[in-house]
Each structure stands twice: as C-alpha cells, then as structure tokens.
Amino acid sequence: MRHFLVFFIKFIVSISLLYLSVRWVDLGQVLERFQEIDLIWIGLVGLLLTGQVFALAYRWRHVIRAAGADIPLPAVIRFSFIGAFFNQTLPSTIGGDAARMWLLARDGAGWKIGSYSVLIDRGIGLVALCVLVLICLPWTLELISDPVARTTLLTIGLGGVLGGLAFIALPKARGLLPERWWPARHLLAIAETTLRLGRSPRTLLAVASSSLLIHFLSIAAIWAAAMSFGARFDFHLAVYLVPPVMLIASIPISVAGWGLRESAMIAGFGYLGLTQGDGLVVSIIMGLVALLIGAGGGILWILSKERMGAILIEAQERR
C-alpha cells in the first residue's frame, strides 16, 4: 500500500508539472515545432544517449572493482541497459539504480558490493554535474539576471562539491561517528571505498574522464534535439543549461523525471532568453528517445538469465 501511495503521489507531481509546463508555453507553436522535426537529428540523439549508457557502464565497472568485485564489462553494459529500462518504468530516475543493485548482487557480487558500487557511481555523477555547474558559472551568470536563479545555481554547485568532499572525509572522523549504528558503519565503508578510487591514478583518470564524457553526451544530445526542429540554441548555451537541468531532473519526486525535466528545461530556456516552448519540445524529445532506449533494455531484461532465474524461484515458492 505504501509503495502504491508513493507512486500515486509522484504520478500526481508529474501530471501537475506537465500541465503547468503546457500552460507556460504557446501550445500551437509547440505543435508546429513537432511537425518540423528532422528524424536524422533524432537518430543522432538516440546514438548519443546510447553511447551514454556504455560510458556509464565503463565508469561503474571501475567502481565495482574498487568495491571488491570483478564483473566482465559486457555484463555491466547489460545491467546498465536494463537499469535504463527500469528508469522509465519505476516512479523515479532512482528506479534504475535499484535494478542495477539487484542485478549485480544476483550475478555473484553480493548485496554489499552491489549497493555500495551503485551509490558511489550515482554520487560521482552528481558531484561531476555540480563541478560542471561551478566551472560554467561565470559565463552562466552573464546570461542569467534573475537573482533567485543565480543563488540556486551557486547553492547547487557549491553545495554538491562541498558535500562530496565532506563525504570522502568521513573516515578522518571515524572516532566521532557512532559505528555501532549501522547507517554510520555503512557510510564509513562507502566513503572508504570511494577513497580507494583515488589511490590509483589510472582508475581516477578513467572515472573522471568517463564522468565528463557522460555529461558531454547529455549536452550534445539536448543540443541535437534542439537542432532537429531548427531551434535557436547554440552549443555553448547547452553547456550552461544542461548540468543544472539534469541535477533538478534527478530529484526523485516524479515518474521517470517527467514533468520535473520539462519544467526545468522551460525555465532554463526562459532564463537564457530563448523560446520557452522550444525547451518543452526538447525535453519531450529527450524523454521519448530515453523511452525507446529503455525499451531495448526491457528486451534484454525479458531475455536475461536473472529474470528467468527469478521466475523459476517464484514458481518453486508457489508449489
């Protein structure tokens, strides 16, 4: 009952934000934009987002190895695509993370490594986004005059980076934390595992470069989505806009980010002096392409040995 209530609340949030998004824009102009879409550019969006899943799998594998397991890259890629499917079918973008934990644990890594590696991977991605927000901040502030938006960007960027630094510094405060309390014990273990990533320059370079590649592919995909209908959206504007939008869309308060992503994109286009309706079109394109990629992950899930094993276990329990 509780899970249904959470889903229902997030569904209402998504519907409400989508409704507001439509009210903020000229719907007739939005429909005209969809008629102008060039499918070649949409294909490029699909390639970029597919490449992003491969890059995420590459980074995640390095995190898995730091956590103490050695899973072949093809299996990690498969788990990542299945995670993309669950991102689209569960009530938030966190749903895919839970699926990746389960798949990795079932593959022999165990629940500890499965949960630690996914949480660390998610944290690295969020901190990398915050770093990009801070790097671009001098140019972004030249384009955005709204004081609330400026303060929000600074708070998100600085808060995320400082939070990441504080987290990896937790082992230094081991004596101050009540290790008998199991959440504190696991937090320390996760922080120590994260620190191990930095002890190998090669691993650190691989994780950092793949993180930048993942976010660059998001930027490029959103820019390509805008180019598909001829929007006035230069690539450097995408660099300033995408990291904050992705951060906001990752907040688990809606179904697969729907509604929240559209609202953030519309607001971002508006702050940059662009047509807000174009922001809505770009966001919907991104969501639909992500659904298609998730459908591919769904096929992998249907055919996966993990699902077949789960079906057999359930059948045995029913006997």
C-alpha positions as CSV (number, residue, x, y, z in Angstrom):
1,M,0.0,0.0,0.0
2,R,2.8,2.4,0.9
3,H,4.6,1.8,-2.5
4,F,1.4,2.5,-4.3
5,L,0.9,5.7,-2.3
6,V,4.4,6.9,-3.2
7,F,3.8,6.1,-6.9
8,F,0.5,7.8,-6.8
9,I,2.0,11.0,-5.3
10,K,4.8,11.0,-7.9
11,F,2.3,10.4,-10.7
12,I,0.3,13.4,-9.5
13,V,3.5,15.5,-9.3
14,S,4.4,14.6,-12.9
15,I,0.9,15.3,-14.2
16,S,0.7,18.6,-12.4
17,L,4.1,19.8,-13.6
18,L,3.4,18.7,-17.2
19,Y,0.1,20.6,-17.0
20,L,1.9,23.7,-15.8
21,S,4.5,23.3,-18.5
22,V,1.9,23.3,-21.2
23,R,0.2,26.4,-19.7
24,W,3.5,28.3,-19.7
25,V,4.1,27.9,-23.5
26,D,2.3,28.6,-26.7
27,L,0.9,25.1,-27.4
28,G,0.2,25.9,-31.1
29,Q,3.8,26.8,-31.6
30,V,4.9,23.7,-29.8
31,L,2.8,21.5,-32.2
32,E,4.3,23.3,-35.2
33,R,7.8,22.5,-33.9
34,F,6.9,18.8,-33.8
35,Q,5.9,18.9,-37.4
36,E,9.3,20.4,-38.3
37,I,11.4,17.6,-36.7
38,D,14.1,16.1,-38.8
39,L,14.4,12.4,-37.9
40,I,18.1,12.3,-38.8
41,W,18.8,14.5,-35.8
42,I,16.6,12.4,-33.7
43,G,18.7,9.4,-34.7
44,L,21.8,11.3,-33.5
45,V,20.1,11.9,-30.2
46,G,19.5,8.2,-29.9
47,L,23.1,7.4,-30.7
48,L,24.4,9.9,-28.2
49,L,22.1,8.6,-25.4
50,T,23.0,5.0,-26.2
51,G,26.7,5.9,-26.0
52,Q,26.0,7.5,-22.6
53,V,24.8,4.1,-21.3
54,F,28.1,2.5,-22.5
55,A,30.1,5.3,-20.8
56,L,28.1,4.8,-17.6
57,A,28.8,1.1,-17.6
58,Y,32.5,1.7,-18.1
59,R,32.7,4.0,-15.1
60,W,30.5,1.7,-13.0
61,R,32.8,-1.2,-13.7
62,H,35.8,0.7,-12.2
63,V,33.7,1.5,-9.1
64,I,32.7,-2.2,-8.9
65,R,36.4,-3.2,-9.0
66,A,37.2,-0.7,-6.2
67,A,34.4,-2.2,-4.1
68,G,36.0,-5.7,-4.4
69,A,34.4,-7.5,-7.4
70,D,35.5,-8.1,-11.0
71,I,32.5,-8.3,-13.3
72,P,33.0,-8.6,-17.0
73,L,32.3,-5.4,-19.0
74,P,29.7,-7.0,-21.2
75,A,27.6,-8.0,-18.2
76,V,28.0,-4.5,-16.7
77,I,26.8,-3.0,-20.0
78,R,23.8,-5.3,-20.0
79,F,22.9,-4.4,-16.4
80,S,23.2,-0.7,-17.4
81,F,20.8,-1.0,-20.3
82,I,18.3,-2.9,-18.1
83,G,18.7,-0.2,-15.5
84,A,17.8,2.3,-18.2
85,F,14.6,0.3,-18.7
86,F,13.7,0.5,-15.1
87,N,14.4,4.2,-15.0
88,Q,11.5,4.6,-17.4
89,T,9.1,2.1,-15.7
90,L,9.6,2.8,-12.0
91,P,8.5,6.0,-10.2
92,S,11.7,8.0,-10.4
93,T,15.2,8.0,-12.1
94,I,16.4,6.2,-9.0
95,G,14.5,3.1,-10.1
96,G,17.3,2.0,-12.4
97,D,19.8,2.2,-9.6
98,A,17.8,-0.3,-7.6
99,A,17.6,-2.6,-10.6
100,R,21.4,-2.4,-11.1
101,M,22.0,-3.2,-7.4
102,W,19.8,-6.3,-7.7
103,L,21.3,-7.5,-10.9
104,L,24.9,-7.1,-9.7
105,A,24.1,-8.8,-6.4
106,R,22.4,-11.7,-8.3
107,D,25.5,-12.0,-10.5
108,G,27.6,-13.0,-7.6
109,A,29.0,-9.7,-6.3
110,G,26.6,-9.7,-3.3
111,W,24.3,-7.1,-2.0
112,K,27.0,-5.1,-0.2
113,I,29.1,-4.5,-3.3
114,G,26.0,-4.1,-5.4
115,S,24.6,-1.4,-3.3
116,Y,27.9,0.3,-2.5
117,S,29.0,0.5,-6.1
118,V,25.7,1.9,-7.4
119,L,25.5,4.5,-4.6
120,I,29.1,5.6,-5.3
121,D,28.5,5.7,-9.0
122,R,25.4,7.8,-8.5
123,G,27.3,10.1,-6.2
124,I,30.2,10.6,-8.6
125,G,27.8,11.5,-11.3
126,L,26.0,14.1,-9.2
127,V,29.3,15.7,-7.9
128,A,30.6,15.8,-11.5
129,L,27.4,17.7,-12.5
130,C,27.9,20.1,-9.7
131,V,31.6,20.7,-10.7
132,L,30.4,21.5,-14.3
133,V,27.8,23.9,-12.9
134,L,30.6,25.7,-11.0
135,I,33.0,25.7,-13.9
136,C,30.4,27.3,-16.2
137,L,29.1,29.7,-13.5
138,P,31.0,32.8,-14.6
139,W,29.5,32.6,-18.1
140,T,26.1,31.4,-16.9
141,L,25.7,34.4,-14.6
142,E,26.4,36.7,-17.5
143,L,23.3,35.2,-19.2
144,I,21.0,34.9,-16.2
145,S,20.0,38.1,-14.4
146,D,17.4,36.6,-12.1
147,P,18.8,36.7,-8.5
148,V,16.9,33.6,-7.4
149,A,18.2,31.6,-10.3
150,R,21.7,32.8,-9.7
151,T,21.6,31.9,-6.0
152,T,20.1,28.5,-6.8
153,L,22.9,27.6,-9.3
154,L,25.6,28.7,-6.8
155,T,24.0,26.8,-4.0
156,I,23.6,23.6,-6.1
157,G,27.1,23.7,-7.5
158,L,28.9,24.6,-4.3
159,G,26.8,22.5,-2.1
160,G,27.2,19.4,-4.2
161,V,31.0,19.8,-4.4
162,L,31.4,20.6,-0.7
163,G,29.1,17.7,0.2
164,G,31.2,15.3,-1.9
165,L,34.4,16.4,-0.2
166,A,32.8,16.2,3.2
167,F,31.6,12.6,2.5
168,I,35.0,11.3,1.4
169,A,36.5,12.9,4.5
170,L,34.2,10.8,6.8
171,P,37.0,8.2,7.6
172,K,39.0,11.0,9.2
173,A,36.2,11.5,11.6
174,R,35.8,7.8,12.4
175,G,36.1,8.4,16.2
176,L,33.3,10.9,16.1
177,L,30.7,8.6,14.5
178,P,28.7,6.0,16.4
179,E,29.9,2.9,14.4
180,R,27.5,0.7,16.4
181,W,24.7,2.5,14.5
182,W,24.5,0.5,11.2
183,P,23.9,3.6,8.9
184,A,27.1,5.2,10.2
185,R,29.0,2.0,9.7
186,H,27.9,1.7,6.1
187,L,28.5,5.3,5.3
188,L,32.1,4.9,6.5
189,A,32.5,1.8,4.4
190,I,31.2,3.6,1.3
191,A,33.4,6.6,1.9
192,E,36.5,4.3,2.3
193,T,35.6,2.5,-1.0
194,T,35.3,5.9,-2.7
195,L,38.7,6.9,-1.5
196,R,40.2,3.7,-3.0
197,L,39.2,5.0,-6.4
198,G,41.6,7.9,-5.9
199,R,44.6,5.8,-4.9
200,S,45.1,4.6,-8.4
201,P,45.8,7.4,-10.8
202,R,44.7,5.2,-13.7
203,T,41.4,4.4,-12.1
204,L,40.9,8.0,-11.1
205,L,41.6,9.2,-14.6
206,A,39.1,6.6,-16.1
207,V,36.3,7.6,-13.7
208,A,36.9,11.3,-14.2
209,S,37.1,11.1,-18.0
210,S,34.0,8.8,-18.3
211,S,32.1,11.1,-16.0
212,L,32.9,14.1,-18.2
213,L,32.0,12.1,-21.3
214,I,28.6,11.0,-19.8
215,H,27.7,14.7,-19.2
216,F,29.1,15.8,-22.5
217,L,26.9,13.3,-24.3
218,S,23.8,14.7,-22.4
219,I,24.7,18.2,-23.5
220,A,25.3,17.1,-27.1
221,A,22.0,15.1,-27.1
222,I,20.0,18.1,-25.9
223,W,21.7,20.3,-28.5
224,A,20.9,17.8,-31.2
225,A,17.3,17.6,-30.1
226,A,17.0,21.4,-30.4
227,M,18.7,21.2,-33.9
228,S,16.1,18.6,-35.0
229,F,13.5,21.4,-35.4
230,G,15.8,24.3,-36.0
231,A,15.7,26.0,-32.6
232,R,18.0,29.0,-31.9
233,F,20.1,27.1,-29.4
234,D,23.9,27.4,-29.7
235,F,26.0,24.6,-28.4
236,H,27.7,26.8,-25.7
237,L,24.2,27.6,-24.3
238,A,23.6,23.8,-23.9
239,V,26.8,23.6,-21.9
240,Y,25.5,26.2,-19.5
241,L,21.9,24.8,-19.3
242,V,22.1,21.1,-19.2
243,P,24.0,20.3,-16.0
244,P,21.6,22.2,-13.7
245,V,18.6,20.8,-15.6
246,M,19.9,17.2,-15.2
247,L,20.5,17.8,-11.5
248,I,17.0,19.0,-11.0
249,A,15.5,16.2,-13.0
250,S,17.4,13.6,-10.9
251,I,15.3,14.6,-7.8
252,P,13.1,11.6,-7.1
253,I,9.7,13.3,-6.9
254,S,8.2,12.4,-10.3
255,V,7.7,9.4,-12.5
256,A,11.0,8.9,-14.5
257,G,11.7,12.6,-14.3
258,W,8.6,13.5,-16.4
259,G,7.2,16.9,-15.6
260,L,10.2,17.9,-13.5
261,R,12.5,17.8,-16.5
262,E,10.1,19.7,-18.7
263,S,9.6,22.5,-16.1
264,A,13.4,22.8,-15.6
265,M,14.0,22.9,-19.3
266,I,11.3,25.6,-19.9
267,A,12.7,27.7,-17.0
268,G,16.3,27.3,-18.3
269,F,15.3,28.4,-21.9
270,G,13.5,31.3,-20.4
271,Y,16.4,32.4,-18.3
272,L,18.7,32.3,-21.3
273,G,16.3,34.4,-23.3
274,L,15.2,31.6,-25.6
275,T,11.7,30.5,-26.6
276,Q,10.3,28.5,-23.7
277,G,8.1,26.3,-26.0
278,D,11.4,25.1,-27.6
279,G,12.5,24.0,-24.1
280,L,9.3,21.9,-23.8
281,V,9.8,20.3,-27.2
282,V,13.5,19.4,-26.5
283,S,12.5,17.9,-23.1
284,I,9.8,15.8,-24.7
285,I,12.1,14.6,-27.4
286,M,14.7,13.6,-24.8
287,G,12.0,11.7,-22.8
288,L,10.7,9.8,-25.8
289,V,14.1,8.8,-27.0
290,A,15.0,7.7,-23.5
291,L,11.8,5.6,-23.6
292,L,13.0,3.9,-26.8
293,I,16.4,3.1,-25.3
294,G,14.7,1.8,-22.2
295,A,12.5,-0.4,-24.4
296,G,15.7,-2.0,-25.7
297,G,16.8,-2.5,-22.1
298,G,13.4,-4.1,-21.4
299,I,14.0,-6.7,-24.1
300,L,17.4,-7.5,-22.5
301,W,15.6,-7.9,-19.2
302,I,13.0,-10.2,-20.6
303,L,15.7,-12.4,-22.2
304,S,18.1,-12.2,-19.2
305,K,19.1,-15.2,-17.1
306,E,18.4,-13.1,-14.0
307,R,14.7,-12.7,-14.9
308,M,14.4,-16.4,-15.9
309,G,16.0,-17.3,-12.5
310,A,13.6,-15.1,-10.6
311,I,10.6,-16.7,-12.5
312,L,11.9,-20.2,-11.6
313,I,12.3,-19.2,-7.9
314,E,8.8,-17.7,-7.8
315,A,7.4,-20.9,-9.4
316,Q,9.1,-23.1,-6.9
317,E,7.8,-21.0,-4.0
318,R,4.2,-21.3,-5.3
319,R,4.4,-25.1,-5.2
